[in-house]
Amino acid sequence: MALPKLNVPKYKLKLPSDGRTVNFRPFLVKEEKLLLLATETGQQSDIIEAIKNIIISCTDLTTVEGLATFDIEYLFLNIRCKSVGEMVDVVVTCPDDNVSTVNVSIPLDQIKVKKTRGHKAELKLSDECSITMGYPSLDMFVASNFTGEEDQAVDEIFKMAASCIKTIQDPNQVYECADVPPDEIQEFFDNMNSAQFAMVQKFFDTMPKLTHTIKVTNPNTNVESDVVLEGLASFFA
């Protein structure tokens, strides 16, 4: 006789980047094991891979490639919220002395992706040239942080920026960057002046972020401060 099947609830969620609706369910014990095993290794790449696999298993998405980092973070946060509870305890360092710590419980269902006013993907570099940017994938973001030397880190930032450009437009044509050799796109970025590349940097600085502001009181100084938590790792520290 076959054992009974357990019912699993289903939920809907809109992706912050484009408003697309994604159906998802809580993760199961077998999927939670993947995350626990990855966490035990301490390797960020293993944790990222586990998160991606859980998202594919628990949603109607067939791939996470092409999803913005903040889409993936927001998706996983909601899956986790429906799986093991809406509250998470984190340890926060008090900003007034950067030494004292406090334990804070955060309601995961209140954490949202914050969009900065004035943020735009279309950047006019000159009177004759404009570009359209896309958001970095999780793999791009992780790659940009796996560097040892400062010069290498700068190089990875340029590579990530170049990999996110979608179109280049001049008065005569719109160039789809997916059809342009990577070395030509890299050369295009290398030929930007400082003001033009600052526009690209502003795009990344102001792109949507998973964020939540909490108030903490330093137990040693009694000073109350606002602490802004950003990124998925901040909510599971």
C-alpha positions in Angstrom: 0.0 0.0 0.0 1.4 3.4 -1.0 1.9 6.0 1.8 -0.3 9.1 1.7 1.1 12.2 0.0 1.4 15.4 2.0 -0.3 18.5 0.7 2.1 21.4 0.0 0.6 24.9 -0.2 1.2 27.1 -3.3 1.8 30.8 -3.3 2.3 33.6 -5.9 4.9 36.3 -6.0 5.7 39.2 -8.4 9.3 39.6 -9.4 10.6 43.1 -8.5 12.4 43.6 -11.8 9.6 43.1 -14.3 6.4 42.3 -12.3 6.3 38.8 -13.7 4.2 36.4 -11.5 6.0 33.3 -10.2 4.3 30.4 -8.5 6.2 28.9 -5.6 5.9 26.5 -2.7 7.8 26.0 0.6 11.0 24.0 0.4 10.8 20.4 1.7 13.2 18.6 4.0 15.2 17.1 1.1 15.8 20.7 -0.2 16.6 22.1 3.2 19.3 19.5 3.5 20.9 20.9 0.3 21.1 24.3 2.0 22.4 22.9 5.3 25.1 20.9 3.6 26.2 24.0 1.5 26.2 26.1 4.7 28.5 23.6 6.4 31.1 23.9 3.8 31.3 27.7 4.3 31.9 28.2 0.6 29.8 31.1 -0.9 29.8 29.4 -4.2 28.2 26.2 -2.7 25.5 28.3 -0.9 24.7 30.2 -4.1 24.4 26.9 -6.0 22.1 25.5 -3.4 19.9 28.6 -3.4 19.6 28.4 -7.2 18.7 24.7 -7.1 16.0 25.3 -4.4 14.5 28.1 -6.4 14.2 25.9 -9.5 12.7 23.0 -7.4 10.2 25.3 -5.5 9.0 27.5 -8.4 7.6 27.2 -11.9 10.8 28.7 -13.2 12.9 26.4 -15.4 16.1 28.4 -14.9 17.4 31.3 -12.8 19.9 32.4 -15.5 19.1 35.9 -16.5 17.3 36.8 -13.3 18.6 39.8 -11.5 20.4 39.2 -8.2 17.7 41.0 -6.2 15.0 38.8 -7.9 16.7 35.7 -6.7 17.2 37.1 -3.2 13.6 38.1 -2.9 12.4 34.8 -4.3 14.5 32.8 -1.8 13.5 35.0 1.1 9.8 34.4 0.4 10.4 30.6 0.0 12.3 30.5 3.2 9.6 32.6 5.0 6.8 30.1 4.0 9.0 27.1 4.8 10.4 27.7 8.3 8.7 30.7 9.7 8.3 34.5 9.2 10.7 35.5 11.9 14.5 35.3 11.8 17.0 36.2 14.5 20.1 38.1 13.5 23.0 39.7 15.4 23.5 43.4 14.6 26.5 45.5 15.5 25.5 48.9 17.0 26.8 51.7 14.7 27.5 54.2 17.4 30.5 52.3 18.7 30.9 49.5 16.0 31.6 47.0 18.9 28.4 46.3 20.9 26.0 43.7 19.4 22.3 43.1 19.9 20.0 40.2 18.9 17.1 41.3 16.7 14.1 39.4 15.4 13.1 40.5 11.9 9.8 39.7 10.2 10.8 38.3 6.8 7.4 39.2 5.3 8.1 42.9 5.8 11.4 42.8 3.9 11.0 44.3 0.4 13.1 45.3 -2.6 13.7 49.0 -2.5 13.8 50.9 -5.7 15.7 54.2 -5.9 13.9 57.1 -7.4 15.6 58.3 -10.6 17.2 54.9 -11.3 17.1 54.2 -15.0 18.5 51.6 -17.4 18.9 53.9 -20.4 22.0 56.0 -20.1 22.8 58.8 -22.6 26.6 58.9 -22.8 26.7 61.7 -25.4 24.5 63.5 -27.9 25.1 60.6 -30.3 25.5 57.5 -28.2 23.3 55.9 -25.5 23.3 52.5 -23.9 20.7 50.2 -22.2 21.9 48.3 -19.1 20.7 45.0 -17.7 21.0 43.8 -14.1 23.8 41.5 -13.1 22.9 37.8 -12.6 23.9 36.1 -9.3 26.8 34.4 -11.1 28.2 37.7 -12.3 27.8 39.2 -8.8 29.6 36.3 -7.1 32.4 36.3 -9.7 33.1 40.0 -9.1 33.7 39.2 -5.4 36.0 36.2 -5.9 39.2 38.1 -6.4 42.3 38.5 -4.4 44.2 41.6 -5.6 42.7 45.1 -5.7 43.7 45.4 -9.4 41.9 42.1 -10.1 38.8 43.4 -8.3 38.7 46.6 -10.4 39.1 44.4 -13.5 36.1 42.2 -12.4 34.0 45.3 -11.9 34.7 46.4 -15.5 33.9 42.9 -16.8 30.6 42.8 -14.8 29.6 46.2 -16.2 30.5 45.1 -19.8 28.5 41.9 -19.4 25.4 43.8 -18.3 25.1 46.1 -21.3 22.2 45.1 -23.5 22.2 47.6 -26.4 24.4 50.4 -27.8 22.7 53.0 -29.9 24.0 55.7 -32.2 22.1 57.9 -34.7 22.2 55.1 -37.4 21.7 51.8 -35.6 20.9 49.9 -32.4 23.5 47.3 -31.6 22.3 44.2 -29.7 25.3 43.4 -27.5 24.4 39.7 -27.4 25.5 39.6 -31.0 28.7 41.6 -30.4 32.0 39.9 -29.5 32.9 40.4 -25.8 36.2 42.0 -26.6 34.5 44.7 -28.7 32.2 45.5 -25.8 35.1 45.6 -23.4 36.9 48.0 -25.7 33.8 50.2 -25.8 33.9 50.4 -22.0 37.6 51.1 -22.0 37.1 54.1 -24.2 34.6 55.8 -21.9 35.7 58.9 -20.1 35.4 59.2 -16.3 32.0 61.0 -16.4 30.5 58.4 -18.7 31.6 55.5 -16.6 30.4 57.3 -13.5 26.9 57.0 -15.1 27.3 53.3 -15.3 28.5 53.1 -11.7 25.5 55.1 -10.6 23.3 52.5 -12.4 24.7 49.8 -10.2 24.8 51.9 -7.0 21.1 52.7 -7.4 19.7 49.5 -8.7 17.0 47.8 -6.6 18.2 46.2 -3.3 16.7 43.8 -0.8 16.7 46.0 2.2 15.1 46.6 5.6 15.7 49.3 8.3 15.6 48.4 12.0 16.1 50.4 15.2 18.6 49.1 17.7 19.6 50.4 21.1 23.1 49.9 22.3 23.0 48.1 25.6 26.2 49.8 26.7 25.6 53.4 25.6 21.8 53.5 25.4 22.1 55.1 22.0 19.4 54.3 19.6 20.4 54.0 15.9 18.9 53.0 12.6 20.6 50.0 10.9 20.0 49.3 7.3 20.3 45.6 6.3 21.0 44.9 2.6 21.3 41.7 0.7 20.2 38.2 1.5 23.2 37.4 3.7 22.2 40.2 6.1 19.0 38.4 7.1 20.7 35.1 8.0 23.8 36.4 9.8 
